[in-house]
Amino acid sequence: MFESLSDRLAGVLGKLRGRGTLTELEVRGAMREVRIALLEADVALPVAKAFVDRATDRAVGAEVLKSVTPGQQVVKIVHDVLVETLGSKAADLEVDVTPPAVVMMVGLQGSGKTTTTAKLARYLAEKRRKKVLMASLDVNRPAAQEQLRVLGEQVQVATLPIVPGQIPTDIARRALQAARLQGHDVLLLDTAGRLHVDEQLMAEMAAVAGIAAPVETLLVVDALTGQDAVNVARSFAERIALTGVILTRMDGDARGGAALSMREVTGKPIKFIGTGEKVDALEPFHPERAASRILGMGDVVGLVERAAETINRAEAERMAEKLARGGFDMTDLLAQFRQMKRMGGLGALAGMLPGIGKAQAQMQAAGIDDRMLGRLEAIILSMTPKERARPEILNARRKIRIAKGAGVSVQDVNRLLKMHAEMGAAMKRLKKMGGIKALTGLFGGGEQPALPPGLLPPGLPRGLPPGIRFRR
């Protein structure tokens, strides 16, 4: 997400970084280019204008132009204004109220509302430890209620039984009664959508809201529709008391215009973003992290959080003990590949690492992507247990057999062996650095586990952010 905007801004602001002096004319020229970059990213014109005006007013001040590093100061100002435009602080769901807390999902047909309802239910059940009930009020779209029921089974969240012939207001009353009687903490109402905003739809939303009294009314919009998403959000915000927005398909939106425009246009925070088709591909939206990613500064906190959710502590400790004995075989390498896939794949991880933009472009040019991870995994799975444990026994005949089994070339097998050898050498260097203790610390050995010195770029935190722990 944000790739095209990030590339454009990197080009503009890269010219300013490290400059010993800057004139007001140079700053204003750079801000004009920033405005063009925002408009090309499909940011709404009023939002782009307001953004550039705020950034320019701060950047032409004496404290910037006369500072020791004026270029860096301008970059910081652009970052701060980005954060403000995106919403300043993360806004979570306000569901800690007298149960059941009703969350009403609204939006146009095709925005991914039903799927997002199931994703949100899973998030509330797993991350917030809430007992959730879902109910579909969409009686217009064929099989909409059945779709939510099936999704409910996938995410292991209860859905209201379907009663044919009921109207949305009757379903809302029945869902509210069921949630109270069955002790649910949160009730998610998946309302009907339309192909466009109309008065009948708004009247239906108002009637349901009058019965259910939702604590959250979330608008689900498709980020890929760009300016259309902003126009839809404006129309809903004028007619319904929205409390927040969920942007879907953010993983496919290279421009990011919808995200940058949404808060400014609606006055409501972006609470979640959809980052894929899977039921776990829903993330709370953090404006500061998004701004850092747009400016190529990465999202180290998000990366560590993702690792904390996916890394198994006992498995990691076993790995650390094995490394301490100097062992690192193909089975261990396979585990590393699978771990990367669980964390979102190469593309997701690369976007969260600071300063990775150029390296990511080189990776793409070299054909290094998530499909490559699958090919490498297939090569290892084509080996016998003995070959995985002792890759040094792989002669030409064995390599040909493995290549045929994995559907790759012998050169691909050789590349994997070289990668394994290099990683093994890195593990030995880590051992000499006394890094094994640090590794066990990283995977749960202390209050603030730290990475071994020298393995992170200067200036990045060596420990995990407070409150983040690896799961057992």
DRENDREN-171194 format. One record per residue (C-alpha): residue in three letters; x, y, z. Coordinates in steps of 0.2 Angstrom, whole numbers, always signed. Layout:
 type    px    py    pz
  ala     X     Y     Z
...
***
This chain:
 type    px    py    pz
  met    +0    +0    +0
  phe    +5   +18    -3
  glu   +19   +12   -15
  ser   +17   +26   -29
  leu   +15   +40   -16
  ser   +29   +34    -6
  asp   +41   +33   -22
  arg   +36   +51   -27
  leu   +38   +58   -10
  ala   +55   +49    -8
  gly   +61   +58   -24
  val   +55   +75   -19
  leu   +61   +74    +0
  gly   +77   +65    -5
  lys   +83   +80   -13
  leu   +81   +90    +3
  arg   +89   +77   +15
  gly  +107   +82   +20
  arg  +106   +99   +13
  gly  +116  +111   +23
  thr  +106  +126   +18
  leu   +88  +129   +11
  thr   +80  +145    +4
  glu   +62  +148    +6
  leu   +60  +147   -13
  glu   +68  +129   -13
  val   +56  +124    +1
  arg   +41  +131    -8
  gly   +46  +122   -24
  ala   +48  +106   -15
  met   +30  +108    -8
  arg   +23  +111   -25
  glu   +30   +94   -30
  val   +23   +86   -14
  arg    +6   +93   -20
  ile    +8   +86   -37
  ala   +12   +69   -29
  leu    -3   +70   -18
  leu   -15   +73   -33
  glu    -7   +59   -43
  ala   -10   +48   -28
  asp   -29   +52   -30
  val   -30   +63   -14
  ala   -45   +75   -15
  leu   -40   +92   -21
  pro   -45  +102    -5
  val   -36   +89    +6
  ala   -20   +91    -5
  lys   -21  +110    -4
  ala   -24  +110   +15
  phe   -10   +98   +17
  val    +3  +108    +7
  asp    -3  +125   +15
  arg    +0  +118   +33
  ala   +17  +110   +29
  thr   +23  +126   +19
  asp   +18  +138   +33
  arg   +29  +127   +46
  ala   +43  +124   +34
  val   +47  +142   +29
  gly   +49  +147   +47
  ala   +65  +154   +54
  glu   +68  +139   +65
  val   +68  +127   +50
  leu   +78  +138   +37
  lys   +91  +143   +50
  ser   +93  +125   +58
  val  +108  +114   +56
  thr   +99  +101   +46
  pro   +85  +111   +37
  gly   +81   +96   +25
  gln   +78   +84   +39
  gln   +67   +97   +48
  val   +56   +98   +32
  val   +55   +79   +31
  lys   +49   +79   +49
  ile   +36   +93   +46
  val   +29   +83   +31
  his   +28   +67   +42
  asp   +19   +77   +56
  val    +7   +84   +44
  leu    +4   +67   +36
  val    +0   +60   +54
  glu   -12   +75   +57
  thr   -21   +72   +40
  leu   -22   +53   +43
  gly   -30   +56   +61
  ser   -16   +59   +73
  lys   -20   +44   +85
  ala   -26   +26   +82
  ala   -45   +25   +86
  asp   -50    +8   +93
  leu   -68    +2   +94
  glu   -78    +8  +109
  val   -86    -8  +114
  asp   -82    -9  +133
  val  -100    -4  +137
  thr  -115   -12  +145
  pro  -117   -27  +134
  pro  -122   -30  +121
  ala  -112   -17  +112
  val  -120   -15   +95
  val  -109   -11   +80
  met  -118    -7   +64
  met  -109   -10   +48
  val  -114    +1   +33
  gly  -108    +4   +15
  leu  -112    +1    -3
  gln  -114   -16   -11
  gly   -97   -23   -16
  ser   -87   -14    -4
  gly   -83   -30    +6
  lys   -95   -27   +20
  thr  -100   -44   +24
  thr   -82   -51   +24
  thr   -76   -37   +34
  thr   -90   -40   +47
  ala   -83   -58   +49
  lys   -65   -51   +50
  leu   -70   -39   +63
  ala   -79   -52   +73
  arg   -63   -63   +73
  tyr   -53   -48   +79
  leu   -65   -44   +93
  ala   -65   -62   +99
  glu   -47   -66   +98
  lys   -39   -49  +102
  arg   -52   -41  +113
  arg   -58   -57  +121
  lys   -76   -53  +117
  lys   -91   -65  +115
  val   -98   -59   +98
  leu  -114   -62   +89
  met  -116   -58   +70
  ala  -133   -55   +61
  ser  -136   -51   +43
  leu  -149   -38   +39
  asp  -147   -39   +21
  val  -163   -47   +14
  asn  -160   -40    -4
  arg  -145   -48   -10
  pro  -147   -67   -14
  ala  -138   -78    -1
  ala  -131   -63    +9
  gln  -137   -70   +25
  glu  -130   -88   +21
  gln  -114   -80   +16
  leu  -112   -72   +34
  arg  -117   -89   +42
  val  -103   -98   +32
  leu   -90   -85   +37
  gly   -96   -86   +55
  glu   -91  -105   +54
  gln   -74  -100   +47
  val   -70   -88   +61
  gln   -79   -98   +74
  val   -91   -84   +79
  ala  -110   -86   +82
  thr  -122   -80   +69
  leu  -141   -76   +71
  pro  -151   -91   +64
  ile  -160   -86   +47
  val  -179   -84   +48
  pro  -185   -81   +30
  gly  -197   -67   +26
  gln  -191   -55   +40
  ile  -188   -37   +37
  pro  -172   -29   +43
  thr  -180   -20   +58
  asp  -187   -37   +64
  ile  -170   -45   +62
  ala  -162   -31   +72
  arg  -175   -34   +86
  arg  -172   -52   +86
  ala  -153   -51   +86
  leu  -154   -38  +101
  gln  -165   -50  +111
  ala  -154   -65  +107
  ala  -138   -56  +111
  arg  -145   -51  +128
  leu  -152   -68  +132
  gln  -136   -77  +127
  gly  -124   -66  +136
  his  -115   -59  +120
  asp  -103   -44  +123
  val  -104   -37  +105
  leu  -118   -38   +92
  leu  -112   -35   +74
  leu  -126   -30   +62
  asp  -122   -32   +44
  thr  -134   -21   +35
  ala  -139   -21   +17
  gly  -130   -12    +4
  arg  -135    -3   -13
  leu  -126    +0   -29
  his  -127   +19   -25
  val  -132   +30   -10
  asp  -151   +32   -10
  glu  -165   +38    +2
  gln  -172   +21    +4
  leu  -156   +14   +10
  met  -153   +29   +22
  ala  -171   +27   +29
  glu  -168    +9   +32
  met  -151   +13   +41
  ala  -160   +26   +52
  ala  -174   +13   +57
  val  -161    +0   +62
  ala  -151   +12   +72
  gly  -167   +18   +81
  ile  -170    +0   +86
  ala  -152    -6   +90
  ala  -144   +11   +97
  pro  -127    +6   +90
  val  -112   +12  +100
  glu  -102   +11   +84
  thr  -108   +14   +66
  leu   -94    +9   +54
  leu   -93   +14   +36
  val   -85    +1   +25
  val   -77    +8    +9
  asp   -66    +0    -5
  ala   -49   +10    -5
  leu   -47    +5   -23
  thr   -61   +16   -29
  gly   -51   +31   -24
  gln   -61   +47   -26
  asp   -77   +37   -27
  ala   -73   +30   -10
  val   -71   +48    -3
  asn   -88   +54   -11
  val   -97   +39    -4
  ala   -90   +42   +13
  arg   -95   +61   +12
  ser  -113   +55    +7
  phe  -115   +43   +22
  ala  -107   +56   +34
  glu  -120   +69   +29
  arg  -134   +57   +33
  ile  -129   +45   +46
  ala  -120   +47   +63
  leu  -104   +38   +58
  thr   -91   +34   +71
  gly   -77   +27   +60
  val   -72   +20   +43
  ile   -65    +4   +38
  leu   -55    +4   +22
  thr   -54   -13   +12
  arg   -42   -19    -1
  met   -28    -8    +6
  asp   -16   -21    +0
  gly   -20   -17   -18
  asp   -21    +2   -16
  ala    -4    +8   -22
  arg    -9   +26   -22
  gly   -17   +29    -5
  gly   -27   +43    -9
  ala   -43   +37    -1
  ala   -34   +34   +16
  leu   -26   +52   +15
  ser   -43   +60   +11
  met   -55   +50   +22
  arg   -52   +58   +39
  glu   -52   +76   +32
  val   -68   +74   +22
  thr   -78   +64   +34
  gly   -71   +70   +51
  lys   -71   +52   +56
  pro   -56   +41   +60
  ile   -50   +26   +50
  lys   -52   +13   +63
  phe   -47    -3   +53
  ile   -39    -7   +36
  gly   -42   -23   +26
  thr   -25   -30   +20
  gly   -30   -46   +10
  glu   -44   -59    +7
  lys   -40   -70   +22
  val   -51   -69   +38
  asp   -36   -63   +48
  ala   -32   -49   +36
  leu   -39   -34   +46
  glu   -28   -22   +55
  pro   -31    -8   +67
  phe   -26    +8   +58
  his   -11   +18   +66
  pro    -9   +35   +57
  glu    +9   +38   +63
  arg   +14   +21   +57
  ala    +6   +24   +40
  ala   +14   +41   +39
  ser   +31   +33   +42
  arg   +28   +19   +29
  ile   +23   +33   +16
  leu   +40   +42   +19
  gly   +50   +25   +18
  met   +53   +25   +37
  gly   +45    +8   +39
  asp   +35    +1   +53
  val   +46    -8   +65
  val   +33    -8   +79
  gly   +21   -16   +67
  leu   +34   -29   +62
  val   +37   -34   +80
  glu   +19   -35   +84
  arg   +16   -46   +69
  ala   +31   -57   +75
  ala   +24   -58   +92
  glu    +7   -64   +86
  thr   +15   -78   +75
  ile   +30   -84   +83
  asn   +28   -98   +95
  arg   +39   -96  +110
  ala   +42  -115  +114
  glu   +47  -117   +95
  ala   +58  -102   +96
  glu   +67  -108  +111
  arg   +70  -125  +104
  met   +78  -117   +88
  ala   +89  -106  +100
  glu   +95  -121  +109
  lys   +99  -130   +92
  leu  +108  -115   +86
  ala  +118  -114  +102
  arg  +124  -132   +98
  gly  +130  -125   +80
  gly  +116  -134   +71
  phe  +106  -126   +57
  asp   +99  -139   +44
  met   +86  -138   +30
  thr   +72  -142   +41
  asp   +76  -126   +51
  leu   +77  -116   +35
  leu   +60  -123   +30
  ala   +53  -117   +47
  gln   +60   -99   +43
  phe   +52   -99   +26
  arg   +35  -104   +34
  gln   +37   -91   +48
  met   +39   -77   +35
  lys   +23   -83   +26
  arg   +14   -83   +42
  met   +20   -65   +45
  gly   +13   -59   +28
  gly   +26   -64   +16
  leu   +41   -55    +8
  gly   +31   -40    +2
  ala   +22   -36   +18
  leu   +38   -38   +28
  ala   +48   -27   +16
  gly   +36   -13   +17
  met   +38   -13   +36
  leu   +57   -11   +36
  pro   +64    +6   +36
  gly   +74   +12   +20
  ile   +69    -4   +11
  gly   +62    +5    -5
  lys   +76    +3   -16
  ala   +80   -15   -10
  gln   +62   -20   -13
  ala   +63   -14   -31
  gln   +79   -24   -33
  met   +70   -39   -26
  gln   +56   -37   -38
  ala   +68   -35   -53
  ala   +77   -51   -48
  gly   +60   -60   -46
  ile   +61   -62   -27
  asp   +43   -63   -21
  asp   +31   -74   -11
  arg   +30   -86   -25
  met   +49   -89   -24
  leu   +46   -94    -5
  gly   +34  -107   -11
  arg   +47  -114   -24
  leu   +61  -114   -10
  glu   +49  -123    +1
  ala   +45  -136   -13
  ile   +64  -140   -15
  ile   +66  -144    +4
  leu   +50  -154    +4
  ser   +57  -164   -11
  met   +73  -169    +0
  thr   +73  -185   +11
  pro   +74  -182   +30
  lys   +93  -187   +29
  glu   +96  -174   +15
  arg   +88  -161   +25
  ala   +98  -165   +40
  arg  +114  -166   +30
  pro  +113  -155   +14
  glu  +132  -158   +11
  ile  +128  -176    +5
  leu  +119  -168   -10
  asn  +128  -174   -26
  ala  +123  -170   -44
  arg  +112  -185   -45
  arg  +102  -181   -29
  lys  +101  -162   -35
  ile   +93  -168   -52
  arg   +80  -179   -43
  ile   +76  -165   -31
  ala   +74  -152   -45
  lys   +62  -163   -54
  gly   +52  -167   -39
  ala   +50  -148   -35
  gly   +48  -143   -53
  val   +63  -131   -53
  ser   +80  -131   -61
  val   +96  -138   -53
  gln  +102  -120   -52
  asp   +88  -116   -41
  val   +93  -130   -29
  asn  +111  -124   -29
  arg  +104  -106   -25
  leu   +95  -113   -10
  leu  +110  -123    -4
  lys  +120  -107    -5
  met  +107   -98    +5
  his  +107  -111   +18
  ala  +126  -110   +19
  glu  +126   -91   +21
  met  +113   -92   +34
  gly  +123  -106   +44
  ala  +138   -95   +43
  ala  +128   -80   +50
  met  +122   -91   +64
  lys  +140   -95   +68
  arg  +145   -77   +68
  leu  +130   -73   +80
  lys  +136   -87   +92
  lys  +153   -79   +93
  met  +145   -62   +96
  gly  +136   -70  +111
  gly  +120   -68  +102
  ile  +112   -84  +107
  lys  +107   -77  +124
  ala  +100   -62  +115
  leu   +90   -74  +104
  thr   +82   -83  +119
  gly   +79   -66  +126
  leu   +70   -60  +110
  phe   +58   -75  +111
  gly   +52   -72  +129
  gly   +67   -72  +140
  gly   +65   -56  +149
  glu   +54   -41  +152
  gln   +61   -31  +138
  pro   +69   -43  +126
  ala   +83   -36  +115
  leu   +90   -39   +98
  pro  +109   -43   +97
  pro  +119   -27   +94
  gly  +123   -23   +76
  leu  +109   -33   +69
  leu   +98   -17   +67
  pro  +101    -1   +58
  pro  +107   +13   +70
  gly   +94   +23   +79
  leu   +81    +9   +79
  pro   +74    +2   +96
  arg   +83   -14  +101
  gly   +69   -20  +112
  leu   +51   -23  +109
  pro   +38   -10  +112
  pro   +30   -10  +130
  gly   +16   -22  +131
  ile   +21   -33  +117
  arg   +24   -52  +121
  phe   +27   -67  +111
  arg   +13   -80  +113
  arg   +16   -97  +121
***
